[in-house]
Amino acid sequence: MIITLAIWFFFGYVIFMFGESINSASFLGYPLAYYMCAQGSIVAFVVLLFWSANKQEKIDEEFGFTEKGEDN
């Protein structure tokens, strides 16, 4: 959980604190801070979401709380 929150904080806040200093670089013709805001952080959040869900599923399976294969 701490790793997930740390990654979220990094992509949600830390990158944008240095936005002006990273604008000197560009990616696909856009300033780097703009690109990170428009695309990079969103991609990072989606990857984080799937990674976190997969980790939670493994924890659930380990402790017997899995929902896969249950017939109700």
C-alpha positions as CSV (number, residue, x, y, z in Angstrom):
1,M,0.0,0.0,0.0
2,I,2.8,2.4,0.8
3,I,4.5,1.7,-2.5
4,T,1.3,2.4,-4.3
5,L,0.7,5.7,-2.5
6,A,4.3,6.7,-3.1
7,I,4.0,6.1,-6.8
8,W,0.7,8.0,-6.9
9,F,2.2,10.9,-5.0
10,F,5.2,11.0,-7.3
11,F,3.2,11.1,-10.5
12,G,0.4,13.3,-9.0
13,Y,2.5,16.0,-7.3
14,V,6.3,15.7,-7.5
15,I,6.6,15.8,-11.3
16,F,4.5,19.0,-11.5
17,M,6.5,20.7,-8.8
18,F,9.4,20.7,-11.2
19,G,7.3,21.5,-14.2
20,E,8.9,24.8,-15.1
21,S,12.4,23.3,-15.0
22,I,11.5,20.3,-17.1
23,N,9.8,22.4,-19.8
24,S,13.2,23.1,-21.4
25,A,13.0,19.5,-22.7
26,S,10.3,18.5,-25.2
27,F,8.6,15.2,-26.2
28,L,6.8,14.9,-29.5
29,G,7.1,18.7,-29.9
30,Y,5.3,19.5,-26.6
31,P,7.0,20.8,-23.5
32,L,7.8,17.9,-21.2
33,A,5.7,19.1,-18.2
34,Y,2.6,19.4,-20.5
35,Y,3.2,16.0,-21.9
36,M,3.6,14.4,-18.5
37,C,0.3,16.1,-17.4
38,A,-1.6,15.2,-20.5
39,Q,-0.4,11.6,-21.1
40,G,2.4,10.4,-18.8
41,S,0.6,10.6,-15.5
42,I,-2.6,9.2,-16.8
43,V,-0.8,6.2,-18.2
44,A,1.1,5.8,-14.9
45,F,-2.2,5.9,-13.0
46,V,-3.8,3.2,-15.2
47,V,-0.8,0.9,-14.9
48,L,-0.8,1.5,-11.1
49,L,-4.5,0.7,-10.9
50,F,-4.0,-2.7,-12.7
51,W,-0.8,-3.5,-10.7
52,S,-2.6,-2.7,-7.5
53,A,-5.6,-4.8,-8.4
54,N,-3.4,-7.8,-9.3
55,K,-1.5,-7.5,-6.0
56,Q,-4.7,-7.4,-4.1
57,E,-6.0,-10.4,-5.9
58,K,-2.9,-12.4,-5.0
59,I,-3.3,-11.3,-1.3
60,D,-6.9,-12.4,-1.4
61,E,-6.0,-15.8,-2.9
62,E,-3.3,-16.3,-0.2
63,F,-5.7,-15.8,2.6
64,G,-8.7,-17.6,1.1
65,F,-10.9,-14.7,0.1
66,T,-10.8,-15.2,-3.7
67,E,-13.9,-14.9,-5.7
68,K,-12.7,-16.9,-8.7
69,G,-14.4,-20.2,-9.3
70,E,-17.1,-19.8,-6.7
71,D,-20.5,-21.1,-7.7
72,N,-23.4,-19.5,-5.9
